[in-house]
Amino acid sequence: MDLYAVQRWIYATLTGHLTAFADTRNWAALASVMPLGVVFGAVHALTPGHGKSVLASYLIGSRLAALQSLAVAGALALTHVGSAVILALLAAPLVSRTLGSGVGRAPALEFLSWGLLAVIGLWLLVRALRGRAHAHHEGLMVGVVAGLIPCPLTLFVMLYSLAHGVPVAGLTFAFAMLAGITLTLAAVALAAVLGREGVMYFLQRHGGSIARLSRALDALSGLLLLVIAVVEMLGLAGGRAPPFALPS
């Protein structure tokens, strides 16, 4: 079974649980499926989108330690889910008309996020060519900007729960899915940092220049962010689902 088939099952299962809770208001039953919400969030985050490519691209060229990379992943996950929750709550008066019509996408926010990431990528590239050092708290900024693209599953759950008069259930599921998404992004962050450190260690053992490699990785990081952001913005401008994004 591929990830998209799993995702369709996730949407159907969540819809069923939210509908059942709207009918029964059985909090015990809702609480019993919260661990499933964590699993859903983790699996959902494996599908294209969710900032994995941005996170890995940035951390490859950064000098952040493993613990700091987890903070970046956490900031990305929190903003990713939080922006979807806020967007859904602000759109509450339009829920009945919005549900089922493009649910899970917020093109304006997506375009803003990718535009800012393109600027960050260009800045990283120029800085690497000039040999400048990394700025303090830069990673958290990248995480927050990448997370401005709302999580489509969270947006769907929130809109569906609002439409059925059970916003608290939607928020509960959103919290559970945040935990799962954070786990997946944390794994990506650790893999990127450990991979970078492995390359550094190998070159150091064989007499390579760590300073030159750091600048090269920093430049690669900026270039990857810039390319990904431009491709995404072109996709949004063309009115089609971008290759790195989750289809609605």
C-alpha positions in Angstrom: 0.0 0.0 0.0 1.5 3.4 -1.0 1.6 6.5 1.2 -1.3 8.2 -0.7 -3.5 5.2 -0.2 -2.6 5.2 3.5 -3.4 9.0 3.6 -6.8 8.4 2.0 -7.5 5.9 4.7 -6.3 8.4 7.4 -8.8 11.0 6.1 -11.6 8.5 6.0 -10.8 7.2 9.5 -10.6 10.7 11.1 -13.8 11.7 9.4 -15.5 8.7 10.9 -14.2 9.4 14.4 -15.2 13.1 14.3 -18.6 12.3 13.0 -19.1 9.7 15.7 -18.0 12.2 18.4 -20.4 14.8 17.0 -23.2 12.3 17.4 -22.3 10.9 20.8 -20.1 13.4 22.6 -18.2 10.4 24.0 -15.0 11.8 25.3 -13.7 8.4 26.4 -14.0 7.1 22.9 -12.3 10.2 21.5 -9.4 9.9 24.0 -8.9 6.3 23.1 -8.0 7.2 19.5 -5.5 9.9 20.4 -2.6 7.5 20.0 -3.9 6.8 16.6 -3.8 10.5 15.9 -0.1 10.6 16.7 0.5 7.7 14.3 -1.6 9.5 11.6 0.4 12.6 12.1 3.7 10.8 11.7 2.6 8.8 8.6 1.0 11.9 7.1 4.3 13.8 7.5 6.1 11.2 5.4 4.1 12.3 2.3 5.5 15.1 0.1 5.4 18.5 1.7 5.6 19.3 5.5 9.0 21.0 5.1 11.2 17.9 5.1 13.1 19.0 2.0 13.5 22.5 3.4 14.6 21.2 6.8 17.2 18.7 5.5 18.5 21.3 2.9 19.1 23.8 5.6 20.6 21.5 8.2 23.0 20.0 5.6 24.8 23.4 5.4 24.3 24.5 9.0 26.6 24.1 12.0 23.8 23.1 14.3 24.2 20.2 16.8 21.7 17.4 17.0 19.8 19.0 19.9 19.6 22.3 18.1 18.3 20.7 15.0 15.5 19.2 17.0 14.5 22.7 18.0 14.3 23.7 14.4 12.2 20.6 13.6 9.9 21.5 16.5 9.5 25.1 15.4 8.6 23.9 11.9 6.1 21.4 13.1 4.4 23.8 15.6 4.1 26.6 13.0 3.0 24.1 10.3 0.1 22.7 12.5 -0.6 26.0 14.3 -1.0 28.0 11.1 -3.6 25.5 9.9 -5.5 25.7 13.2 -5.5 29.5 13.1 -6.5 29.6 9.5 -9.4 27.3 10.1 -10.6 29.3 13.1 -10.4 32.5 11.2 -12.4 30.9 8.4 -15.1 29.5 10.7 -17.9 31.7 9.2 -17.1 30.2 5.8 -16.7 26.6 6.8 -19.9 25.3 5.4 -19.0 26.7 1.9 -15.3 25.9 2.1 -15.6 22.2 3.2 -15.0 19.9 0.3 -13.8 22.7 -2.0 -10.0 23.0 -1.9 -9.8 22.0 1.7 -6.2 21.6 2.8 -4.6 24.4 0.7 -4.0 28.0 1.5 -2.3 29.4 -1.7 -1.6 32.9 -0.3 0.2 31.6 2.8 2.0 29.0 0.7 3.2 31.6 -1.7 4.3 33.9 1.1 6.2 31.1 2.8 8.0 29.9 -0.4 8.8 33.5 -1.3 10.5 34.1 2.1 12.3 30.8 1.8 13.6 31.8 -1.6 15.0 35.0 0.0 16.6 32.9 2.8 18.1 30.5 0.3 19.6 33.4 -1.7 20.9 34.9 1.5 22.6 31.6 2.6 24.1 31.3 -0.9 25.6 34.8 -0.9 26.8 34.5 2.7 28.6 31.2 1.9 30.3 32.8 -1.1 31.4 35.7 1.2 32.5 33.3 4.0 30.3 34.8 6.6 29.3 33.0 9.8 25.8 31.7 10.7 23.6 34.1 12.6 22.2 33.3 16.1 18.8 31.7 16.1 18.8 31.5 12.3 17.6 27.9 12.3 14.4 28.8 14.3 13.6 31.5 11.7 13.9 28.9 8.9 11.7 26.5 10.8 9.0 29.1 11.4 9.0 30.4 7.8 8.8 26.9 6.4 6.0 26.1 8.8 3.8 28.9 7.5 2.5 26.5 4.9 -0.5 25.1 6.7 -0.7 21.3 7.4 -3.4 20.1 5.0 -4.5 17.2 7.3 -4.9 19.6 10.3 -6.7 22.1 8.2 -9.1 19.4 7.0 -9.7 18.1 10.5 -10.3 21.6 11.9 -12.7 22.6 9.1 -14.6 19.3 9.4 -14.9 19.5 13.2 -16.0 23.2 12.9 -18.6 22.2 10.4 -20.0 19.6 12.7 -19.9 21.8 15.8 -17.1 20.0 17.6 -14.1 22.4 17.4 -12.6 20.9 20.7 -12.4 17.5 19.0 -10.6 19.1 16.1 -8.1 20.8 18.4 -7.6 17.5 20.3 -6.8 15.7 17.1 -4.5 18.6 16.0 -2.5 18.3 19.2 -2.1 14.5 18.7 -1.1 15.0 15.0 1.4 17.7 16.0 3.2 15.1 18.2 3.4 12.6 15.3 4.5 15.3 12.7 7.2 16.4 15.2 8.5 12.8 15.5 8.9 12.5 11.7 10.5 15.9 11.3 12.8 15.2 14.2 14.0 12.0 12.5 14.7 13.9 9.3 16.6 16.6 11.3 18.8 14.0 13.1 19.5 12.1 9.8 20.6 15.3 8.1 22.9 16.4 11.0 24.4 12.9 11.4 25.0 12.6 7.7 26.7 16.0 7.6 28.9 15.1 10.7 29.8 11.8 9.0 31.0 13.6 5.9 33.0 16.1 8.0 34.6 13.3 10.1 35.6 11.4 7.0 37.2 14.4 5.3 39.0 15.4 8.5 40.4 11.9 8.8 41.7 12.1 5.2 43.2 15.6 5.4 40.3 17.5 3.8 39.6 21.2 4.6 36.7 21.5 7.0 36.5 25.2 6.4 36.1 24.8 2.6 33.6 21.9 3.1 31.5 24.0 5.5 31.3 26.8 3.0 30.5 24.4 0.2 27.7 22.8 2.3 26.4 26.2 3.3 26.3 27.2 -0.4 24.6 23.9 -1.3 22.0 24.5 1.4 21.1 27.9 0.1 21.0 26.7 -3.5 18.7 23.8 -2.6 16.3 26.1 -0.7 16.3 28.6 -3.5 15.6 26.0 -6.2 12.8 24.3 -4.1 11.1 27.6 -3.3 11.2 28.8 -6.9 9.8 25.5 -8.3 7.0 25.7 -5.7 6.1 29.3 -6.5 6.1 28.5 -10.2 3.7 25.7 -9.5 1.4 27.9 -7.4 1.5 30.6 -10.0 0.6 28.1 -12.7 -2.4 26.9 -10.7 -1.1 23.3 -10.4 -0.1 21.2 -7.4 3.7 21.8 -6.9 5.9 18.7 -7.0 6.9 19.0 -3.4 3.4 19.7 -2.0 0.6 17.5 -0.9 -2.3 17.4 -3.4 -5.6 18.5 -2.1 
